[in-house]
Amino acid sequence: ERAKIGCLVFYVGYRNPGVIAKAATTLDHLSGGRFHLGLGAGWHSPEARAFGYDFPSDGRRLDMLEEGAVLIRRLLTEERTTHEGEWFRTSDASCLPAPVQERLPIWIGGVGEQRTIPMAARLADGWNAAYVDVAEFARLNRIVDTHATAAGRDPGEVQRAINLVFGLGSTEAAAAEVEGAVRAQWG
């Protein structure tokens, strides 16, 4: 199977879902139908501030993610899309030409058990967990399975991935410093 390309994850608060859908379609064409779109609720408030973006509460960002993911799927599959949502609007928008893939995969990233994982299990083609250990990843996978089944989906339809960190130091002290920085950022 050919390698896939994608980015984990685009925060819908940085880019309008219509722009994301158009960019995803372009990347799908450029890659010959190998693009996977990753979406998330955002987490890095210093980056938002640095670029002048609002960074609302977790709940609002999750609401935006859910509405954005649904809207992007519609834009990728409907010839024309009109949407009047709480956060986003489109009026007879088209995303033509359509993606190369019949169903361009949308991934949702995050490990939140109350909103993010249920959302991924319900809406996404794939789910990505960032920087958790193997035991935690296994536990979270069972939660994805439970929510997918509750949504009437075969849990096997939801692909899974994990982000891992590889830290290297030329001495034990340098390696410990890298590990400390990773722990400080990711817990």
Secondary structure, 3 states (H helix, E strand, C coil): CCCCEEEEEEECCCCCHHHHHHHHHHHHHHCCCCEEEEEECCCCHHHHHHCCCCCCCHHHHHHHHHHHHHHHHHHHHCCCEEEECCCCEEEEECCCCCCCCCCCCEEEECCCCCCHHHHHHHHCCEEEEECCCHHHHHHHHHHHHHHHHHCCCCHHHCEEEEECCCCCCCCHHHHHHHHHHHHHHHC
